[in-house]
């Protein structure tokens, strides 16, 4: 009440924003006549003019009206599609870095061309992000002619390393793309103008269509390469995210992760799976369904200990410290995660199901042993756990874009999250035509069985009327329930769920045929409109012929002769009749069989009908046994209905009960928001560290000069050796330990080789002598190997050491994040503890990297031909002495390893040259500090004595 009163006094903020944009739309429209008068070449030439004006300093906002008018005219000429004024408002909203909420069928794909074209004029690439490969390819092919007409290039990325560039002169036969425009006119393109290309070429285009996953993984892979030529991305400047709520909200709980072989374990997951089947809910463990957490009771812990044969599950050290985690994962797999809901089993493999779209997520695996627990539960092969090589959340990936915007049919309910996490405001764009959708009040039944029976009866009644029906379910399992009921009633239907997702767009496009029934899991087929009467292109000549038979028979009965040959009606005319018939009967009926955790997903389902002024109806059939209702007071509601002896076959239409369901949704939305926000908070810590590591790695790959930094690493390590071993009075110095330590850094040590060399010297003097020796050795190596070869050694060592330690650090960070919740028991904020501990771990990792580089760098050399010049032959330094076989094998084993990152990135990896790395000399100590044999030491001593005699003779 108060909110409504304030709304009247203050006014609708959305309406205010729309009014502010209207003058811009008027300005765009003012240019329409002049654009129509231009020849094709002159219209296309405006792109060059716009770019010149921007390069001369003119603001891109000042060019917007002309640029938008030019794109509208190009679209009219090339596609026969003219942007409506409301679409212009959507385009301005996108350009301003906001989210445009546009109803289904309002032409979001066409709207994106406006902001994409305008922002590409600056010379920086624009990324148009879609939820799946089908939409990325469809939209690049569909909108490509507009961009190419205006002189801009268009690229497209697909999974499995496929990439394309739009080229109107290229034609690949055999592929048909169906598409519809914003004014319900349809076209079919046979073949494709997407020419296969390299990823580098696709990213170099002015506008790139790609999925969020492909973009994110390319970012990670670009920071795993060993050569700058292997990178593909060229900056994150402006992103337009289609179905922005799906990508930035629904997908945000699953971080992108590149993994590889981890440490093999001998964990018997099958044993834990067997234990989980014998543990009883409530008695042995408690389940938090909201967060999917498991808590063993004291009874359950004792039972698990007996079955495992251990004294306690909670050992703080040793081999048993992971037992609670393994038991809880097994319980979670057995009692929380359900087959055909969170995952499916196909070809002996567990494949995850996207809980929001119902699509299969091929290649994705749960981490931290949960996937192995599911494999053991389903008795398929248990695959080894993997190590994380690189990871990033979608939140932090998209926050790296200099400007970001988005489009969707449902964003207002998540406006707070968009604002707090991404800094994005939401603007509701008005529809081009009046909205005729009717949303009926929910029917609530006593039992699930009664709900399903009523839903099937309603569907049967609607099909008899000739109305198309879209049935929305929350899981694959539930879609099979309603499908079986429809089958028993002999109702023809199509089931669209994760098991059949490849054809989802085609099935959804056909969901509007008269009397057709489509059962869809959540929002499968998202991005494709449902057309009343069915897809016009599917109305074949045969269909038209069969539909014209009754009229011809009627003509004969009335004594009229039909035309010669009895030609069938025009297919489009048949479709128009079907379309009008469905419209007259009320349009598409959307029947939801359960409320989703998010109101937004329910709104998406409702939004599948009543597109562009068409009629449509929606209604949800619920039961108090539904999971969402049950978790938030379903038993209490059921008890009340039983008290009044309510007939379970009679639905309850009560606004109070419906409000309680919506309140339950809001509670779950709040919980899920906190989970996503927590993921961001924790990843922000890792993001800071990732930024430091990636910038360092980029410097290495780009050929940066690290000579001074590496010398400082060695000097710092030697200073630390002086402080540790030569502490206090000289009489108590650990000279042997000191000499053993400093020999780890040099293959041949020519100074401070004995205790006598230390006598009479202070710590600062020894330190200076060591630092000077580092400079001397570096200078000798530079003269001997040359600057380029020496830099190759430095970069190779730095990459190998950095990558290995970073991978280990990611694993430790994830393990810490999983266990940090225990800190809350001690009344400490887990996030604060995580920040503190991760900072310490990061500093420790940096120290380990520097130390390992310092100990390794002088033991390696490029494997190049020996120089024959007089200068080279006259320098008989230890750096040219013959390497002993044992030391050479050790160093070669170290140097021969590829970096972990390069190995993980093999599909895209290029060659980095033919120079290899070998050991330099025979050290008095091996690279790992091992003391050499007497024979080895004598060989070195003989060379040193010979050298001293030569010096004395000179």
NORLIN-V670337 format. One record per residue. SS is DSSP state (@ for helix, = for strand, . for the rest). Layout:
BEGIN
ss->(SS | SS)
END
This chain:
BEGIN
ss->(. | @ | @ | @ | @ | @ | @ | @ | @ | @ | . | . | @ | @ | @ | @ | @ | @ | @ | @ | @ | @ | @ | @ | @ | @ | @ | @ | @ | @ | . | @ | @ | @ | @ | @ | . | . | . | @ | @ | @ | @ | @ | @ | @ | @ | @ | @ | @ | @ | @ | @ | @ | @ | . | . | . | . | @ | @ | @ | @ | @ | @ | @ | @ | @ | @ | @ | @ | @ | @ | @ | @ | @ | @ | @ | . | . | . | . | . | . | @ | @ | @ | @ | @ | @ | @ | @ | @ | @ | @ | . | . | . | = | = | = | . | . | . | . | . | . | @ | @ | @ | @ | @ | @ | @ | @ | @ | @ | @ | @ | @ | . | . | . | . | . | = | = | = | = | = | . | . | @ | @ | @ | @ | @ | @ | @ | @ | @ | @ | @ | @ | @ | @ | @ | @ | @ | . | . | . | . | = | = | = | = | = | . | . | . | = | = | = | = | = | . | . | . | . | . | = | = | = | = | = | = | = | = | = | . | . | . | . | . | = | = | = | = | = | = | = | . | = | = | = | . | . | @ | @ | @ | @ | @ | . | . | . | = | = | = | = | = | @ | @ | @ | @ | @ | @ | @ | @ | @ | @ | @ | . | . | . | . | . | @ | @ | @ | . | . | . | . | . | . | . | = | = | = | = | = | . | @ | @ | @ | @ | @ | @ | @ | @ | @ | @ | . | . | = | = | = | = | = | = | . | . | . | . | . | . | . | @ | @ | @ | @ | @ | @ | @ | @ | @ | @ | . | . | = | . | . | . | = | = | = | = | . | . | . | . | = | = | = | = | . | @ | @ | @ | @ | @ | @ | @ | @ | @ | @ | @ | . | . | . | . | . | . | . | . | . | . | @ | @ | @ | @ | @ | @ | @ | @ | @ | @ | @ | @ | @ | @ | @ | @ | @ | . | . | . | = | . | . | . | = | = | = | = | . | . | = | = | = | = | = | . | . | . | . | . | . | = | = | . | . | . | . | . | . | . | . | @ | @ | @ | @ | @ | @ | @ | @ | . | . | . | . | . | . | . | . | = | = | = | = | = | = | = | . | @ | @ | @ | @ | @ | . | . | . | . | = | = | = | = | = | = | . | . | . | @ | @ | @ | @ | @ | @ | @ | @ | @ | @ | @ | . | . | . | = | = | = | . | . | . | . | . | . | . | = | = | = | = | . | . | . | = | = | = | . | . | @ | @ | @ | @ | @ | @ | @ | @ | @ | @ | @ | @ | @ | @ | @ | @ | @ | . | . | . | . | = | = | = | = | = | . | . | @ | @ | @ | @ | @ | @ | @ | @ | @ | @ | @ | @ | @ | . | . | . | . | . | = | = | = | . | @ | @ | @ | @ | @ | @ | @ | @ | @ | @ | @ | @ | . | . | . | . | . | . | . | = | = | = | = | = | . | . | . | . | . | . | . | . | . | . | . | . | . | . | @ | @ | @ | . | . | @ | @ | @ | @ | @ | @ | @ | @ | @ | @ | @ | @ | @ | @ | @ | @ | @ | . | . | . | . | . | . | @ | @ | @ | . | . | . | . | @ | @ | @ | @ | @ | @ | @ | @ | @ | @ | @ | @ | @ | @ | . | . | . | = | = | = | = | = | . | . | . | . | . | . | @ | @ | @ | @ | @ | @ | @ | @ | . | . | . | . | @ | @ | @ | . | = | = | = | = | = | = | = | = | = | . | . | . | @ | @ | @ | @ | @ | . | . | @ | @ | @ | @ | @ | @ | @ | @ | @ | @ | . | . | . | . | . | . | . | . | = | . | . | @ | @ | @ | @ | @ | @ | @ | @ | @ | @ | @ | @ | @ | @ | @ | @ | @ | @ | @ | @ | @ | @ | @ | @ | @ | @ | @ | @ | @ | @ | @ | @ | @ | @ | @ | @ | @ | @ | @ | @ | @ | @ | @ | @ | @ | @ | @ | . | . | . | . | . | @ | @ | @ | @ | @ | @ | @ | @ | @ | @ | @ | @ | @ | @ | @ | @ | @ | @ | @ | . | . | . | . | @ | @ | @ | . | . | @ | @ | @ | @ | @ | @ | @ | @ | . | . | . | . | . | . | . | . | . | . | . | . | @ | @ | @ | @ | . | . | . | . | @ | @ | @ | @ | @ | @ | @ | @ | @ | @ | @ | @ | @ | @ | @ | @ | @ | @ | @ | @ | @ | @ | @ | . | @ | @ | @ | @ | @ | @ | @ | @ | @ | @ | @ | @ | @ | @ | @ | @ | @ | @ | @ | @ | @ | @ | @ | @ | @ | @ | @ | @ | @ | @ | @ | @ | @ | @ | @ | @ | @ | @ | @ | @ | . | . | . | @ | @ | @ | @ | @ | @ | @ | @ | @ | @ | @ | @ | @ | @ | @ | @ | @ | @ | @ | @ | @ | @ | @ | @ | @ | @ | @ | @ | @ | @ | = | = | = | . | . | . | . | . | . | . | @ | @ | @ | @ | @ | . | . | . | @ | @ | @ | . | . | . | . | @ | @ | @ | @ | @ | @ | @ | @ | @ | @ | @ | . | . | . | . | @ | @ | @ | @ | @ | . | @ | @ | @ | . | . | . | . | . | . | . | . | = | = | = | . | . | . | . | . | = | . | . | . | . | . | = | . | . | @ | @ | @ | @ | @ | @ | @ | @ | @ | @ | @ | @ | @ | @ | @ | @ | @ | @ | @ | @ | .)
END
